[in-house]
Amino acid sequence: MSKRTVLVIAHYFPPMGISGVMRTVRLVKYLALHNWNPIVLTTTPPHYYNEDEALVEECQSLNIEIIRTKPKKKRLSNKAKENPSKPLQLLRGDTHGLSALLHQPDIGIEWRKAALAAAETIIRERDVNVIMASAPPFSDLVIARDIAEQHSLPFVVDYRTMWLSNSARSYPTPMHKNNERKQEEDILKRASHVLVNSRYAKEMLIKHYRFLRYDDIAIVPDSFDGEYFDDYYPHEGDHKLLLTHCGDIHNPSLTKSLLSGLERFIKKNPQYASTIELRFVGWTAGIQQKKIEKMGLTQSVIQTGFVSYYDSIKQMLAADVLVLSSDTDYIPEKLYEYLGARKPIFACVHSPLAIKAAEETGAAIIAKASTSKDIEKKLEEIVGLWQKRCLPIPDEQTVQRYD
C-alpha cells in the first residue's frame, strides 16, 4: 500500500525550544510510523529562541521532511536580546495590546503569505492528500484552511487548547472576539475532521457550534513516549527531598504562590531549609535571585534555565516529586509526561478538569494553584510521606493508557 502524504502546518516546531511543540512532534512521528508521509511546513526560528536540535534529528531519522520559510528581517527589540530564554509571546508583552488590535487571531498571521507561497510549491511538486494544523497559534488553522481551499484538499485541525472557549484568552474589543468566533466557525464548518485532547474540549466545541456532529471530533489524548523514560537518574545527595517543576511558567503569580508556600513551610520548619530543594527546570516568570534571598530560600530553590527536552526528562526521572502548576481551564500537557516518569505529582492547579485528571493518576497531592497557605499544608503532607517512604506512585494501568 502506497503512503499518503500529509502537509502539516506548524508555526512552532523544533528546534524551537518552547512549550507546545511536543504534541505536533508526536503526531508527525506516529503518522510516519503508520504509513503516512508527513511534510512539515514551518518557520525558521529567530536566533533568540532556545534551540533543541535533538528533536529535529529524531524527526529526520524517520525521514520526516521539514521545510522552512525564510525568516523575516526584523530589528530585535532590546528585550528579546536581553532575555533569550523567554518565549516570543512574552517577549512581545509590552506591545501585546497593540499586537492584539492589529493581528487576528494572533501575530502568527504575519506568516500567512510566506506559508501560502511555500505550500503552493510543495503541492505542485508532491502528491499531497491532506492538510493538517495544530493550534495554538490559531493562525495555523486559518492558514491550513486557506491552503486547503486554494488546492481543493481536505484539512484536519488539532486543538492543543481551546480557542474561543479558553478563559485565559482575552480580546481588546467585543468586535475582535466576534471576528474570531466567525473565523473559528468557518474553519470548523470546512474542516474534514477535528482532533482534541480531552472529552471536555470535545463537549465545549459541540456546545458552542451546534452544527458539529459527535463523529466530527476525535479525542486524541496527550501522551508520552515510553522509550524516553527507560533510564533512572538519581539526584545528588539522596538525603534531600527534590521537588522538580519542568516546563515554562508564564504567569508570575503561579511562581509567587509556590515560593510563598515554601517560605511559609520553611519558617515553620527551619530544620528542613537544607533538606528540601524546589527545582525549576525551564524559564520561570517571577523568579529573581534577590527575591529568593529575601524570602530565605537560597538553600531551597534552584533554577536551571532552559534545558533540552531529553535533559528535562532526566530531571523528571531524578526527582522525588514532580510539581505541576497551572491556572488555566485545561489539563496541562506536562501531566502526561510526569506519568511517564512514574513519580508522585504535586499538582498546584485551578480547574476541576485538571484536578480530576490529577486525581486519576493515583499519585497526586493536590493544592489550590494560587493559595500559598494550601501549598504550605500540602508540603507538610509530602514531607511526612517522604520521611515514611510512603509517597504515592501512579497507577500502572493509567500510565500504560497514555504511553
C-alpha positions as CSV (number, residue, x, y, z in Angstrom):
1,M,0.0,0.0,0.0
2,S,1.5,3.3,-1.0
3,K,2.0,6.0,1.5
4,R,-0.3,9.0,1.6
5,T,1.1,12.5,2.2
6,V,0.0,15.0,4.8
7,L,1.2,18.6,4.8
8,V,1.4,19.7,8.4
9,I,1.3,23.5,9.1
10,A,3.2,24.2,12.3
11,H,4.4,27.7,13.0
12,Y,6.1,26.3,16.2
13,F,8.3,23.3,15.5
14,P,11.7,22.1,16.7
15,P,14.4,23.3,17.1
16,M,12.2,25.9,18.8
17,G,12.7,25.0,22.5
18,I,9.3,26.2,23.7
19,S,6.2,24.5,25.2
20,G,3.6,23.4,22.6
21,V,5.8,21.7,20.1
22,M,5.8,18.2,21.6
23,R,2.2,17.2,20.6
24,T,2.9,18.2,17.0
25,V,6.2,16.2,17.1
26,R,4.4,13.1,18.4
27,L,1.6,13.5,15.8
28,V,4.1,13.6,12.8
29,K,6.2,10.9,14.4
30,Y,3.4,8.4,14.6
31,L,1.9,9.4,11.3
32,A,5.3,8.4,9.8
33,L,5.2,5.1,11.6
34,H,1.6,4.3,10.3
35,N,2.0,4.5,6.5
36,W,1.8,8.3,6.2
37,N,4.4,10.6,4.7
38,P,4.3,13.9,6.8
39,I,5.8,17.0,5.4
40,V,6.2,19.8,8.0
41,L,5.9,23.4,6.8
42,T,7.3,25.7,9.5
43,T,9.2,28.9,10.1
44,T,12.9,29.5,10.6
45,P,13.2,30.3,14.3
46,P,14.7,33.6,15.2
47,H,18.1,33.2,16.9
48,Y,16.9,34.5,20.2
49,Y,14.8,31.3,20.8
50,N,16.4,28.5,22.7
51,E,17.0,25.6,20.4
52,D,16.6,21.8,20.8
53,E,18.3,20.1,17.8
54,A,17.8,16.6,19.2
55,L,14.1,16.7,18.3
56,V,14.8,17.7,14.8
57,E,17.3,14.8,14.5
58,E,14.6,12.4,15.7
59,C,12.2,13.6,13.0
60,Q,14.9,13.3,10.4
61,S,15.7,9.8,11.5
62,L,12.1,8.9,10.5
63,N,12.6,10.6,7.1
64,I,10.1,13.4,8.0
65,E,10.7,16.3,5.7
66,I,10.9,19.7,7.3
67,I,10.5,22.7,5.0
68,R,11.2,26.1,6.5
69,T,10.2,29.5,5.1
70,K,12.8,32.3,5.2
71,P,12.9,34.4,8.3
72,K,11.7,38.0,8.1
73,K,14.4,40.6,8.6
74,K,13.2,42.5,11.6
75,R,15.1,44.5,14.2
76,L,15.2,42.7,17.5
77,S,13.8,44.5,20.5
78,N,16.2,45.0,23.4
79,K,14.0,42.8,25.5
80,A,14.5,40.0,23.0
81,K,18.2,40.4,23.1
82,E,18.4,40.5,26.9
83,N,16.1,37.6,27.5
84,P,16.8,34.8,25.0
85,S,15.1,32.3,27.3
86,K,11.6,33.9,27.1
87,P,9.0,32.6,24.6
88,L,8.1,35.0,21.8
89,Q,4.6,35.7,23.3
90,L,6.3,37.1,26.4
91,L,9.0,39.0,24.5
92,R,6.2,40.9,22.9
93,G,4.4,41.6,26.2
94,D,5.0,45.3,26.1
95,T,3.1,45.6,22.8
96,H,0.6,42.8,23.4
97,G,-2.4,45.2,23.4
98,L,-1.4,46.8,20.1
99,S,-0.5,43.4,18.6
100,A,-3.9,42.1,19.6
101,L,-5.6,45.0,17.9
102,L,-3.7,44.6,14.7
103,H,-3.3,40.8,14.3
104,Q,-6.1,38.3,14.3
105,P,-6.3,35.7,15.5
106,D,-2.7,36.2,16.6
107,I,0.7,37.6,15.4
108,G,1.4,34.3,13.7
109,I,-0.9,35.5,10.9
110,E,2.1,37.5,9.6
111,W,3.4,34.2,8.4
112,R,0.4,33.6,6.2
113,K,1.8,35.0,2.9
114,A,5.1,33.1,3.2
115,A,3.3,29.9,4.2
116,L,0.9,30.0,1.3
117,A,3.7,30.6,-1.2
118,A,5.7,27.7,0.2
119,A,2.6,25.4,0.2
120,E,2.0,26.3,-3.4
121,T,5.4,24.9,-4.3
122,I,5.1,21.8,-2.1
123,I,1.7,20.8,-3.5
124,R,2.8,21.5,-7.1
125,E,5.9,19.2,-6.7
126,R,4.4,16.5,-4.4
127,D,1.2,14.5,-4.3
128,V,-0.3,15.9,-1.1
129,N,-3.5,14.2,0.1
130,V,-4.5,16.3,3.2
131,I,-3.6,19.4,5.1
132,M,-3.3,19.4,8.9
133,A,-2.6,22.1,11.5
134,S,-2.3,22.1,15.3
135,A,-3.1,25.2,17.4
136,P,-2.2,27.4,19.1
137,P,-1.2,29.6,17.4
138,F,-4.7,29.7,15.9
139,S,-3.4,31.5,12.8
140,D,-2.1,28.0,11.8
141,L,-5.7,26.9,11.5
142,V,-6.5,29.9,9.3
143,I,-3.5,29.2,7.1
144,A,-4.4,25.5,6.8
145,R,-7.9,26.4,5.8
146,D,-6.7,28.8,3.1
147,I,-4.2,26.3,1.7
148,A,-6.9,23.6,1.6
149,E,-9.4,25.9,-0.1
150,Q,-6.9,27.1,-2.8
151,H,-6.0,23.5,-3.7
152,S,-9.3,21.7,-3.1
153,L,-7.8,19.5,-0.4
154,P,-9.4,18.2,2.8
155,F,-7.9,19.5,6.1
156,V,-7.8,18.4,9.7
157,V,-7.5,20.7,12.7
158,D,-5.9,19.7,16.0
159,Y,-6.6,21.7,19.2
160,R,-4.0,21.6,21.9
161,T,-6.0,24.2,23.8
162,M,-9.4,25.8,23.1
163,W,-9.8,28.9,21.1
164,L,-13.0,31.0,21.8
165,S,-13.9,29.0,24.9
166,N,-10.5,29.5,26.5
167,S,-11.0,31.7,29.5
168,A,-7.3,32.6,29.5
169,R,-7.6,34.3,26.1
170,S,-8.6,37.9,26.1
171,Y,-9.8,40.3,23.4
172,P,-9.2,44.1,23.0
173,T,-12.8,44.7,21.9
174,P,-16.1,42.7,21.5
175,M,-15.7,43.2,17.8
176,H,-12.4,41.3,17.8
177,K,-13.9,38.4,19.7
178,N,-16.9,38.3,17.3
179,N,-14.5,38.3,14.3
180,E,-12.6,35.3,15.8
181,R,-15.8,33.5,16.5
182,K,-16.7,33.8,12.9
183,Q,-13.2,32.6,11.9
184,E,-13.4,29.5,14.1
185,E,-16.9,28.7,13.0
186,D,-15.9,28.9,9.3
187,I,-12.8,26.7,9.9
188,L,-14.9,24.1,11.7
189,K,-17.5,24.1,9.0
190,R,-14.9,23.5,6.3
191,A,-12.7,21.0,8.2
192,S,-12.9,17.4,7.3
193,H,-12.2,16.3,10.8
194,V,-11.3,17.8,14.2
195,L,-8.9,16.5,16.8
196,V,-9.0,17.4,20.5
197,N,-7.1,16.2,23.6
198,S,-9.9,15.7,26.0
199,R,-13.6,14.9,26.3
200,Y,-14.1,18.3,27.9
201,A,-12.7,20.0,24.8
202,K,-15.0,18.0,22.5
203,E,-18.1,18.8,24.6
204,M,-17.2,22.6,24.6
205,L,-16.9,22.6,20.8
206,I,-20.2,20.8,20.3
207,K,-21.8,23.2,22.8
208,H,-20.6,26.3,21.1
209,Y,-21.0,25.1,17.5
210,R,-24.3,23.1,17.2
211,F,-23.6,22.1,13.6
212,L,-20.8,19.8,14.7
213,R,-21.8,16.1,15.0
214,Y,-20.4,13.8,17.6
215,D,-18.4,11.9,14.9
216,D,-16.8,15.0,13.5
217,I,-14.5,15.2,16.5
218,A,-12.0,12.6,17.6
219,I,-10.3,12.6,21.0
220,V,-6.5,12.1,20.8
221,P,-5.3,12.4,24.4
222,D,-1.9,14.0,25.2
223,S,0.6,11.3,25.9
224,F,4.3,10.5,26.4
225,D,6.9,8.4,24.6
226,G,7.7,5.5,26.9
227,E,11.1,4.9,25.2
228,Y,12.4,8.2,26.7
229,F,11.7,7.0,30.2
230,D,13.7,3.8,30.4
231,D,16.6,5.1,32.4
232,Y,16.9,6.2,36.0
233,Y,18.9,9.3,37.0
234,P,19.4,9.5,40.8
235,H,19.9,13.1,42.1
236,E,23.0,14.1,44.0
237,G,22.5,13.9,47.8
238,D,19.8,11.3,48.4
239,H,19.1,12.8,51.8
240,K,17.3,15.7,50.1
241,L,13.7,15.8,49.1
242,L,13.8,17.0,45.5
243,L,10.7,18.6,44.1
244,T,11.1,19.4,40.4
245,H,8.9,21.7,38.2
246,C,9.6,21.0,34.5
247,G,8.4,23.5,31.8
248,D,8.0,27.2,31.4
249,I,5.8,29.2,33.8
250,H,4.4,32.2,32.1
251,N,2.3,33.5,35.0
252,P,4.4,35.1,37.7
253,S,1.6,34.6,40.2
254,L,2.0,30.9,40.0
255,T,5.7,31.2,40.8
256,K,4.9,33.5,43.7
257,S,2.4,31.1,45.2
258,L,4.9,28.2,45.0
259,L,7.7,30.3,46.6
260,S,5.4,31.8,49.3
261,G,4.1,28.3,50.2
262,L,7.6,27.0,50.5
263,E,8.6,30.1,52.5
264,R,5.8,29.6,55.0
265,F,6.7,25.9,55.4
266,I,10.5,26.7,56.0
267,K,9.6,29.4,58.5
268,K,7.5,26.9,60.5
269,N,10.0,24.1,60.0
270,P,13.5,25.7,59.7
271,Q,15.2,22.3,60.1
272,Y,14.1,21.5,56.5
273,A,15.8,24.5,54.9
274,S,18.7,22.4,53.7
275,T,16.6,19.2,53.2
276,I,14.1,20.4,50.6
277,E,15.0,21.5,47.2
278,L,12.5,23.1,44.8
279,R,14.0,23.0,41.3
280,F,12.6,24.9,38.4
281,V,13.6,23.4,35.0
282,G,12.8,25.9,32.2
283,W,12.1,29.6,32.0
284,T,10.1,30.8,35.1
285,A,8.3,34.1,35.3
286,G,8.6,36.0,38.5
287,I,11.8,34.5,39.9
288,Q,14.6,36.8,40.8
289,Q,17.7,35.8,42.9
290,K,17.2,38.8,45.2
291,K,13.6,37.8,45.9
292,I,14.7,34.2,46.7
293,E,17.4,35.6,49.1
294,K,14.9,37.9,50.8
295,M,12.5,35.0,51.4
296,G,15.3,33.0,52.9
297,L,15.1,30.3,50.3
298,T,18.7,30.4,48.9
299,Q,19.3,26.8,50.0
300,S,16.0,25.5,48.8
301,V,15.4,27.0,45.3
302,I,17.3,26.1,42.2
303,Q,16.8,27.4,38.7
304,T,18.3,25.6,35.7
305,G,17.0,27.8,32.9
306,F,16.4,26.2,29.6
307,V,17.3,22.6,29.0
308,S,16.7,20.3,26.1
309,Y,13.7,18.1,26.0
310,Y,15.8,15.0,26.7
311,D,17.5,16.7,29.6
312,S,14.2,17.7,31.1
313,I,13.2,14.0,31.1
314,K,16.4,13.3,33.0
315,Q,15.4,15.9,35.5
316,M,12.0,14.3,35.9
317,L,13.5,10.9,36.5
318,A,15.9,12.3,39.1
319,A,13.1,13.9,41.2
320,D,11.4,12.6,44.2
321,V,8.2,14.6,43.5
322,L,7.2,16.4,40.3
323,V,5.5,19.7,40.6
324,L,2.7,20.7,38.2
325,S,1.3,24.3,38.2
326,S,-1.5,25.7,36.1
327,D,-4.1,28.4,36.4
328,T,-5.9,27.5,33.1
329,D,-9.1,25.7,32.4
330,Y,-7.5,22.8,30.6
331,I,-5.2,19.9,31.5
332,P,-1.5,20.7,31.3
333,E,0.2,18.5,28.7
334,K,3.1,18.1,31.2
335,L,0.9,15.9,33.4
336,Y,1.2,13.0,30.9
337,E,5.0,13.3,30.7
338,Y,5.0,13.2,34.5
339,L,3.1,10.0,34.3
340,G,5.9,8.5,32.1
341,A,8.3,9.3,34.9
342,R,6.1,7.3,37.4
343,K,6.7,9.8,40.2
344,P,4.4,11.4,42.8
345,I,2.8,14.6,41.4
346,F,2.3,17.7,43.5
347,A,-0.5,19.3,41.4
348,C,-1.0,23.0,42.1
349,V,-3.9,23.5,39.7
350,H,-7.0,25.6,39.3
351,S,-9.6,23.9,37.1
352,P,-11.9,21.0,38.1
353,L,-10.8,19.3,34.9
354,A,-7.1,19.4,35.8
355,I,-7.9,18.3,39.4
356,K,-9.9,15.3,38.1
357,A,-7.1,14.3,35.7
358,A,-4.5,14.6,38.5
359,E,-6.7,12.5,40.9
360,E,-7.0,9.8,38.2
361,T,-3.2,9.3,38.2
362,G,-3.5,7.8,41.7
363,A,-0.3,9.7,42.7
364,A,-1.3,13.3,43.1
365,I,-1.2,15.5,46.1
366,I,-3.4,18.5,45.1
367,A,-3.2,22.1,46.2
368,K,-5.0,25.2,45.0
369,A,-2.8,26.9,42.5
370,S,-3.0,30.4,43.9
371,T,-3.1,29.7,47.6
372,S,0.3,29.7,49.4
373,K,-1.4,28.5,52.6
374,D,-2.7,25.4,50.9
375,I,0.6,24.8,49.2
376,E,2.3,25.0,52.6
377,K,-0.1,22.5,54.1
378,K,0.4,20.0,51.2
379,L,4.2,20.4,51.5
380,E,3.8,19.2,55.1
381,E,1.9,16.2,53.9
382,I,4.6,15.5,51.2
383,V,7.4,15.7,53.7
384,G,5.6,13.4,56.1
385,L,5.0,10.8,53.3
386,W,8.6,11.1,52.1
387,Q,10.0,10.5,55.6
388,K,7.9,7.4,55.9
389,R,8.9,6.3,52.4
390,C,5.2,6.3,51.5
391,L,5.0,8.7,48.6
392,P,2.4,7.5,46.1
393,I,3.3,6.4,42.6
394,P,1.0,6.5,39.5
395,D,-1.3,3.6,38.8
396,E,0.4,1.5,36.2
397,Q,-2.8,0.9,34.2
398,T,-3.3,4.7,33.9
399,V,0.4,5.1,32.9
400,Q,0.0,2.5,30.1
401,R,-3.1,4.2,28.8
402,Y,-1.1,7.3,27.8
403,D,2.1,5.6,26.6
